[in-house]
Amino acid sequence: MANTEQIRVWNEVNPVRWIAMRRPFDRALRPFGRAAMEALAPRPGELALDVGCGFGETTIELARACGAAIGIDVSEPMLAIARAEAPPGVSYLCADAQTHAFEERFDLVFSRFGIMFFEDRAAAFANLRRAMSPGGRFASVVWGAASENEWVQLPLRVVRRHMPVPDPSTGPGPFSLSDPAAFSRLLSASGFVDVSVRPLDLPFEGDATFLMQAGPVAAALREAGAAGEALRPILEAELRAELPPRPLKADALVALGRAAP
């Protein structure tokens, strides 16, 4: 099964928004990626794969630690920017990590919020496991339950006063790996050992304008078309008035494992 719909979305729909909001997105996600990378503990001489690398910020971090890293993503517009900024030791591959036949064998596989969009998660993680050297290390950070993330729930509450928004927990998407036990079983069944999935609770940085461009509300407003854009200033004003005078709570999971020998 190919990720046909996700490939379309990340080439035709999401790039404009992500390119425009690249810096705020990176600021919000960076602490979570750093926690997962510290747990991975990359070392010089290792070859790393960065899954769902986007603009390549984390691929560059991996290469600085290891000397060489390859980023893979389905979004050609985002990879075009990543390639233009690539330092020595960094390369990129526009391909679907669920189905791509990797020639390399990686010592490390890493992902910062890039592995939640697979149509067939079992096939995807089995494919990533095959791409790893025996004993190779895996680390990723994914979102926890949507209901536990204030950066999701506060904007949802505002938008739902004006229009319906589907349950964000269904189907491939940001919260598809939010069940720690299920995620752990998935990794174990895919050939990983010493699997652990632990909670990571950190503040989420973002103002009202940014929060309306992130997560389920962004998709709902996009699908509403002109009506959604007409509502946006009203929604932002309402959300701005309701944001607490503290960072929003974000609930994530850090998953670790090793490729079975």
N, C-alpha and C positions, 0 to 999 in steps of 0.2 A: 504494500500500500504506500503510495507516494503522498507527500504532504502538499497536494495540489492547491488547496485553498489557502494554506499558510504561505506558500510560495507566492501566490497572487497578492495576498494582503501585504506581505513585506516587500514587494516590488512595486505595486501599483497604488497602495492605499497609505500605509504607515510612513514611508520614507519622508514625505514632505513635512509631516508633523515632527518626526524625530530629528530631522536635520535642523528644523527651526528651533527646537527645544533641546538640542544636544547638550549644551552645558548644564542646564538645570537637571536634566535626566542623569547625567554623569555625577553631579554633586549629590543627588539623592541616593544613587545606587552604590557609590564608591565605598562607603563604610562596610556595606554588606559583602561586596566583593573582596575587600581587604581581609575581612575575617576569614572567609573561605580560603583565600590564598595563603594566609598565615598557617592555617591548619594543614594545607597541602605541603608547605615547606619545600618549595622548589630549590634545586641545587644546581651549581654549575655543571655543565656537561650533559644535562638531561634534555630530551626533546619533548616539548609540550604541545598539546592540542587545546585550543580555546574554542569551545562549541557555542555557536550563537554569538559570535564575537562582535557583531555590529560594527562600530567605528574603530574597533581595535585597541581601545585604551588598555584593556586587560591583557591582550596579546602582547603589547609592548612591555607591560610589567613582567609578564612571564619570561620574555626574551631577555630582559635585563637581569633576571635572576638566574636563568639557565644558559643563556647564550643563543638559543634558537627556539622559535615558537611558530606554529602555523595556526592561523585563525580560519574557521569555517563558518559560513553563514549563507543563507539563501538570498539575501538582499543585495543585489548588484549595486543599487544606488549608494547604499551605506558602505559597501566594500570599495567602491571607487574612491571615496574619501579616505578610507583606511589605507589603501594602496598608495595614495598620494603622500601620506604622512609616514609611511613605513620606514623605520630605521634599519640598518644592517641587522640581519638575523631574524627578521620578521617577514613572513609571506602569508598570502591569503588565498583561500579557495572558495569559489562560489559553487556550492554544492549542498545537497541535503544529507546531513549527518546520519539520518535514519537509514539511508540506502547506499551511500557512497562507498565504493570499494577502495579503502585506503591502501596505498602502497607502503607507507611508513609504519613502523611500530613505535608507539609513543610510550615514554616513561611516565608521562603525566597527562591526564585529561582533566580539564577545568571548565567550569561554566559559571558565569554570573548572570542568572536569570535568563539563560538561553536554551534550556532543555525542557520547558513546560509546554511546548507547542507541537510536539510530535503527535501525529495521527495514530501511530502504532507504537506505543511506548516500549512494549516488550521487544519488538524488532529493533528499535532504535538503540536501546541500551545493550542488547546483545551485539549489535554492530559496533558500538563503541568499544565494548570489551574485546572483540576480535582485533581491534586496531591497536591494542595495548601490548606491551611486552609483559611476559610473565612477572607478576609481582609489581607491575606498574600501579601508580597511585591515582585515585580519582577523588575530586572534590568539587562540589557545586553548592550554590546557594539558590534556593527557590522560595517563593512566597508561601507562607502559612495560610491558614484559612482566611477567606475574605472577611468573614465576620469578626476576626480578631485584628483587622488592620483599620485603624482610624482614617488613614489616608484614602481608603476605599469607602468606608461607611459614611463619613461626613458628606462628601460630594454626592454619594448615592441618595442620601436622605433629602438633600436639596433638590436634586434633579427629579426625583420621584414625586415631588409636589406638583410638577408641571407636565411630566410625561412618564410612560412606563419604561422601565429598564429591566432587561432579562436577568435572571439569577446568574451572577458572574462565576459560579462554581462549576457550571456544566461545560463539558466538551474541552478540546484542547485550548489552552489559554493560561493566563498567569497563575491560576490556582489549581491546576490539574494534578499537581504533586503535593498538595497541602496536607495529606494524611501521612504522618510519619511512619506508621506501621506498614501501610500499603507501599510507600516508597521504599522502605527497607526490604520488604519482600520482593519487590520488583528488581532491585539491584542484586539481591542474592540469587534470584532465579536467572539472572542474566550472566552469572558467572563471577560475581564479585564476592570477596570474602572480607572478614573483619569490617563488616558494614556497620556504620553508626549514622543515625539521623537525629540531630539534636536541635533544640530551639535556639533562635538568635533574635533577641528583642533589642532593637535600636531605634533611635528617633528617626523620623522621616522628614527631610527638609523640603519645603515647597510652599509657595503662596497660593492664593486662590486661583490665579490665572494658570499656574502650572498644574494644580490639582485637577482642573477641568480639562487638561490635555493628557491626563494619565489614567490608565486603568479602564474599568467598565464604562464610566461616564463618557470618556472620549469616544468609544465605539458607539454608544447610544446617540450622542450628538451628531456624529458623522453620519450615521444611518438615517437620522431625521432630516438631513439635508438643509435646505434653506431655513426651515422652521427651527432647526436646532441652532443654527448660527444666529438667528434673530433672538433666540432665548439666551444666548451665551452671556451678554453683559448683565442681564438680570440675575442669572445663576451665579456669576462670579461675585456680584455685589452681595447676594444673600449668603454665599459661602464665606466671604470675607468677614461679614458681620458675626458669623457663628464660629469662626476658628478660635480655639482656646489660646490664651497667652502663654503657650508652651509648645514644644515640638510635638508633633503627632506620633502616636504609637504605631510601630510597624512590627509585624510578626513574620519572621522568616524561618527557614530550616537550612542547616548546613549538613550536607550528606557527604560521608567519607567512605572509602573502600579501597581494596586492592584487587587487581586482576588475579584470579586464581592461577597458580603455577601450572 
